[in-house]
Amino acid sequence: MDEAAFLVELSTIYPDDRLLTKQAQLVTYASDALTSYQVRPLAVVLPETQEEVIQTVRKCHEFKVPFVARGSGTSLSGGSLPIAGGIVIALNRLNRIIRLDVEDRFAVVECGVINIDVSLAAAAHGLYFAPDPSSQLICTIGGNLAFNSGGAHCLKYGMTSNHILGLKAVLPDGEVIELGGKSLESIGPDLVGLYVGSEGLFGIALEVTLRLLPKPEAYRTVLAAYHSLEAAGNAVSMVIAAGLLPGALEIMDNLAIQAAEAAVQAGYPLDAVGLLIVELDGESNVVEKEFSSLMEVMEESGAYEIQIADDADQRAKIWKGRKSAFSAVGRLSLDYLVQDGVVPRSQLSHALSEIKRLGEQNDIQIANVFHAGDGNLHPLILFDGRDDANLARAEEIAGEILQMCIDLGGSITGEHGIGVEKLKYVPAMFSESDINVMQSIRLHIDPHELSNRGKMLPGDVKTAKIH
Amino acid sequence: MNNGHIEEIGEFIQSHSHILAYGGKTKTALKAPTEIATLDLSEISGVIEYEPSEYTFTAYAGTRLDEVNQMLAENDQFLPFDPLLSELGGTLGGTVAANMNGPGRYRFGGIRDFVLGVKYFDYQARLIRSGGKVVKNAAGFDIPKLMVGSLGSFGALVELSFKVFPSPAEYTTVISSHPTLRSALDCLVRLSTSPIEIYCLELEPGDNRYLLRIRLGGFREQFTNRIERLKQLIGDLEIMDSNKEENYWRKIREFQWLPDDTSLIKIPLTPKLVPKLDKFLEANDTVRRYSAGANIAWVAWPHQIDNLHHYLKSENLAGLTILGSTDQNRIGAWEPGVFYQRVKEALDPSGKWATV
């Protein structure tokens, strides 16, 4: 490939200030939230229109240059890690909310729209966009779509995929397609469902039709502190056994509590070994009734302290602590790896004691924050990345945790995706035939593996790891 | 062909070049042309795993819906998409393949939102797994969702895993009656954008009246208050007799409202598209109802399918014939686009799986 000729072609689409090629400019894009992986791209382009994205993809196809679409770069699995010799298409400027239809309850937005902005725009009509990944203040809808992002409310509301009705995308060869529509229902195979969560391997979603829901009118958020993580885990089982369907069921361990408290002063009890956040949401009559059932369960659950959010401010404070937990852990350690395994809910206690054992055995600190209602663990493995051996050891522990998740009948990723980070665990979860089938779909859509090469499915190009 | 064993199915797949799989044969219009080999999956039946505390189960694709419903009901759980045609013998596999969502789809979502994992035979008779058995999973392409509505065109479903929810303690249904479609639709939108939690929201055109049926779930002692709130929002309501309520919805799920000699057609739409379609259907003396907050039109078409096909096409709407003696299944504006074609080529290069 003639890099210079390719860059000249790009310069016919972009003015200088939107075609970045200087090393100092490129370094910003060298990694996403998986900071232990860094690759400097050949160039970064900053399109402002869908047409520019389409033209760019067509140029990439013509010159066989791989590309990575990037929103705000919050991927924890290296989903938007650049490809050496390839370009980054940074989509934050495609941030228009094109249409908000109250009657039919949907929004059409461009891929660079920030998650929270959809709900803010819909709020005046009493509607909202349900998926709320912890990074929702900065992450974009395009990234949410590509990685089928989750968040704290998945048990009841599902993941991003459950809220995407339709999309317009440019395939890796430059062809523009439209899938789905505005209705909740469709005829024919659920192609939108296949596209969502494909980790950028099917090109770039330009425009997305999102399902909006009526904003729950009432919330009841309860914080319960326990002397052990097991007790907190058992409380989750008790809530489920009571037939309740909370909007959120979250657990944090002491290390995560300490970090969150130091960062945002959420008012968490600092001595708790396990902290459970339960949130009921919905119609006020219904929530009040469920709340009395919930409190009966909580009182029997062995919690030594129970706090109830009295108003929206207190609720926001509790959630601020939880949602900033990952970044707060950054205060405790220079580097950390976040894992995202899933286990059947009944195996939570077992999984947690196993993680604890792994930490102690390796003399490495592990903080735990997890979506207990979904069995989705987020162990944060702390290490000092100035020494490569530490990263290797942290990755080894992460691998053991993921293997445990598979052995328990779960998954290697609940919501962060495989990206580059979990590539090597894919064969542990899927058979060779299963992977072949996925590879075949990929190659029929992108024969040259230009779109986000090296993610989700093992490709032929290795990503460099520099630290 | 009667397949008692999974191995036999594998052999069958290898020895036939053009196949359509079926389960309970309840969706009479979705049948294979005579030259195609049919693969009976109804005996690949039974629940494999069910742990109520996990809110999940895994069962063979040929498992009957009524068996699943009963198993879940014993644990106060349910499939929130409200499966259709269960009493007639519908199976899990057929429900997924035809994407058949009942009135309850309105509250928590459709099959696409509750199917977690799939194991299926591919064109080489390999057993392929995708998705998982846990409620949350983002690993790999979401082939389970791709299978929803695929009508067997990517493979033969063998096992399916679903998420389930706790069922409401009780239900009650109220009726809001309107002299015009406009007024009924205004009311429907007021309800669908309100925070009141409604399980089913259906619009039924009748003799000079348009009825909205609103089904609430929860605790009986709260129904009075909640119905009062509904009255404040949309005006007068009639409360259905609680003895008749369950039976009414059962008949809806079994399509017992369908007149003789009509074909049942599913048409996805949104509330805004109802007035125009309804005018056409009324002019053609067609019994119809709008389900899931007017996201599905169920149409009992009494004439040649072709007439409806042309109309839908001109309106950029798509339809699927589910019941009837016709072989015109996919009607209106649905066309396999380039993305579909590439996926089909990847999953079925030899064209083994018939497209009905």
Boltz contact constraints between the chains, C-beta under 6 A:
constraints:
  - contact:
      token1: [A, 103]
      token2: [B, 189]
      max_distance: 6.0
  - contact:
      token1: [A, 103]
      token2: [B, 271]
      max_distance: 6.0
  - contact:
      token1: [A, 103]
      token2: [B, 272]
      max_distance: 6.0
  - contact:
      token1: [A, 104]
      token2: [B, 270]
      max_distance: 6.0
  - contact:
      token1: [A, 104]
      token2: [B, 271]
      max_distance: 6.0
  - contact:
      token1: [A, 104]
      token2: [B, 272]
      max_distance: 6.0
  - contact:
      token1: [A, 126]
      token2: [B, 193]
      max_distance: 6.0
  - contact:
      token1: [A, 148]
      token2: [B, 138]
      max_distance: 6.0
  - contact:
      token1: [A, 154]
      token2: [B, 136]
      max_distance: 6.0
  - contact:
      token1: [A, 158]
      token2: [B, 113]
      max_distance: 6.0
  - contact:
      token1: [A, 162]
      token2: [B, 109]
      max_distance: 6.0
  - contact:
      token1: [A, 162]
      token2: [B, 113]
      max_distance: 6.0
  - contact:
      token1: [A, 175]
      token2: [B, 338]
      max_distance: 6.0
  - contact:
      token1: [A, 177]
      token2: [B, 337]
      max_distance: 6.0
  - contact:
      token1: [A, 177]
      token2: [B, 339]
      max_distance: 6.0
  - contact:
      token1: [A, 182]
      token2: [B, 270]
      max_distance: 6.0
  - contact:
      token1: [A, 183]
      token2: [B, 268]
      max_distance: 6.0
  - contact:
      token1: [A, 183]
      token2: [B, 269]
      max_distance: 6.0
  - contact:
      token1: [A, 183]
      token2: [B, 270]
      max_distance: 6.0
  - contact:
      token1: [A, 183]
      token2: [B, 295]
      max_distance: 6.0
  - contact:
      token1: [A, 184]
      token2: [B, 295]
      max_distance: 6.0
  - contact:
      token1: [A, 185]
      token2: [B, 268]
      max_distance: 6.0
  - contact:
      token1: [A, 185]
      token2: [B, 295]
      max_distance: 6.0
  - contact:
      token1: [A, 185]
      token2: [B, 296]
      max_distance: 6.0
  - contact:
      token1: [A, 186]
      token2: [B, 268]
      max_distance: 6.0
  - contact:
      token1: [A, 187]
      token2: [B, 318]
      max_distance: 6.0
  - contact:
      token1: [A, 187]
      token2: [B, 320]
      max_distance: 6.0
  - contact:
      token1: [A, 187]
      token2: [B, 334]
      max_distance: 6.0
  - contact:
      token1: [A, 188]
      token2: [B, 149]
      max_distance: 6.0
  - contact:
      token1: [A, 188]
      token2: [B, 334]
      max_distance: 6.0
  - contact:
      token1: [A, 189]
      token2: [B, 146]
      max_distance: 6.0
  - contact:
      token1: [A, 189]
      token2: [B, 149]
      max_distance: 6.0
  - contact:
      token1: [A, 189]
      token2: [B, 150]
      max_distance: 6.0
  - contact:
      token1: [A, 190]
      token2: [B, 112]
      max_distance: 6.0
  - contact:
      token1: [A, 190]
      token2: [B, 145]
      max_distance: 6.0
  - contact:
      token1: [A, 190]
      token2: [B, 146]
      max_distance: 6.0
  - contact:
      token1: [A, 190]
      token2: [B, 148]
      max_distance: 6.0
  - contact:
      token1: [A, 190]
      token2: [B, 149]
      max_distance: 6.0
  - contact:
      token1: [A, 191]
      token2: [B, 339]
      max_distance: 6.0
  - contact:
      token1: [A, 193]
      token2: [B, 112]
      max_distance: 6.0
  - contact:
      token1: [A, 193]
      token2: [B, 142]
      max_distance: 6.0
  - contact:
      token1: [A, 193]
      token2: [B, 145]
      max_distance: 6.0
  - contact:
      token1: [A, 194]
      token2: [B, 142]
      max_distance: 6.0
  - contact:
      token1: [A, 194]
      token2: [B, 146]
      max_distance: 6.0
  - contact:
      token1: [A, 197]
      token2: [B, 138]
      max_distance: 6.0
  - contact:
      token1: [A, 197]
      token2: [B, 142]
      max_distance: 6.0
  - contact:
      token1: [A, 198]
      token2: [B, 141]
      max_distance: 6.0
  - contact:
      token1: [A, 214]
      token2: [B, 193]
      max_distance: 6.0
  - contact:
      token1: [A, 214]
      token2: [B, 194]
      max_distance: 6.0
  - contact:
      token1: [A, 214]
      token2: [B, 195]
      max_distance: 6.0
  - contact:
      token1: [A, 217]
      token2: [B, 195]
      max_distance: 6.0
  - contact:
      token1: [A, 240]
      token2: [B, 53]
      max_distance: 6.0
  - contact:
      token1: [A, 243]
      token2: [B, 76]
      max_distance: 6.0
  - contact:
      token1: [A, 243]
      token2: [B, 166]
      max_distance: 6.0
  - contact:
      token1: [A, 245]
      token2: [B, 165]
      max_distance: 6.0
  - contact:
      token1: [A, 245]
      token2: [B, 166]
      max_distance: 6.0
  - contact:
      token1: [A, 282]
      token2: [B, 197]
      max_distance: 6.0
  - contact:
      token1: [A, 283]
      token2: [B, 195]
      max_distance: 6.0
  - contact:
      token1: [A, 283]
      token2: [B, 196]
      max_distance: 6.0
  - contact:
      token1: [A, 283]
      token2: [B, 197]
      max_distance: 6.0
  - contact:
      token1: [A, 285]
      token2: [B, 222]
      max_distance: 6.0
  - contact:
      token1: [A, 285]
      token2: [B, 225]
      max_distance: 6.0
  - contact:
      token1: [A, 285]
      token2: [B, 226]
      max_distance: 6.0
  - contact:
      token1: [A, 286]
      token2: [B, 218]
      max_distance: 6.0
  - contact:
      token1: [A, 289]
      token2: [B, 219]
      max_distance: 6.0
  - contact:
      token1: [A, 289]
      token2: [B, 222]
      max_distance: 6.0
  - contact:
      token1: [A, 342]
      token2: [B, 134]
      max_distance: 6.0
  - contact:
      token1: [A, 342]
      token2: [B, 136]
      max_distance: 6.0
  - contact:
      token1: [A, 344]
      token2: [B, 54]
      max_distance: 6.0
  - contact:
      token1: [A, 344]
      token2: [B, 134]
      max_distance: 6.0
  - contact:
      token1: [A, 345]
      token2: [B, 54]
      max_distance: 6.0
  - contact:
      token1: [A, 346]
      token2: [B, 53]
      max_distance: 6.0
  - contact:
      token1: [A, 374]
      token2: [B, 135]
      max_distance: 6.0
  - contact:
      token1: [A, 374]
      token2: [B, 136]
      max_distance: 6.0
  - contact:
      token1: [A, 375]
      token2: [B, 134]
      max_distance: 6.0
  - contact:
      token1: [A, 376]
      token2: [B, 136]
      max_distance: 6.0
  - contact:
      token1: [A, 409]
      token2: [B, 133]
      max_distance: 6.0
  - contact:
      token1: [A, 410]
      token2: [B, 134]
      max_distance: 6.0
  - contact:
      token1: [A, 411]
      token2: [B, 132]
      max_distance: 6.0
  - contact:
      token1: [A, 411]
      token2: [B, 134]
      max_distance: 6.0
  - contact:
      token1: [A, 411]
      token2: [B, 137]
      max_distance: 6.0
  - contact:
      token1: [A, 411]
      token2: [B, 139]
      max_distance: 6.0
  - contact:
      token1: [A, 412]
      token2: [B, 139]
      max_distance: 6.0
  - contact:
      token1: [A, 413]
      token2: [B, 138]
      max_distance: 6.0
  - contact:
      token1: [A, 413]
      token2: [B, 139]
      max_distance: 6.0
  - contact:
      token1: [A, 414]
      token2: [B, 136]
      max_distance: 6.0
  - contact:
      token1: [A, 415]
      token2: [B, 138]
      max_distance: 6.0
  - contact:
      token1: [A, 417]
      token2: [B, 138]
      max_distance: 6.0
  - contact:
      token1: [A, 429]
      token2: [B, 139]
      max_distance: 6.0
  - contact:
      token1: [A, 433]
      token2: [B, 126]
      max_distance: 6.0
  - contact:
      token1: [A, 433]
      token2: [B, 128]
      max_distance: 6.0
  - contact:
      token1: [A, 434]
      token2: [B, 128]
      max_distance: 6.0
  - contact:
      token1: [A, 434]
      token2: [B, 129]
      max_distance: 6.0
  - contact:
      token1: [A, 437]
      token2: [B, 128]
      max_distance: 6.0
  - contact:
      token1: [A, 438]
      token2: [B, 140]
      max_distance: 6.0
  - contact:
      token1: [A, 438]
      token2: [B, 141]
      max_distance: 6.0
  - contact:
      token1: [A, 440]
      token2: [B, 346]
      max_distance: 6.0
  - contact:
      token1: [A, 441]
      token2: [B, 343]
      max_distance: 6.0
  - contact:
      token1: [A, 441]
      token2: [B, 346]
      max_distance: 6.0
  - contact:
      token1: [A, 444]
      token2: [B, 342]
      max_distance: 6.0
  - contact:
      token1: [A, 444]
      token2: [B, 345]
      max_distance: 6.0
  - contact:
      token1: [A, 444]
      token2: [B, 346]
      max_distance: 6.0
  - contact:
      token1: [A, 445]
      token2: [B, 342]
      max_distance: 6.0
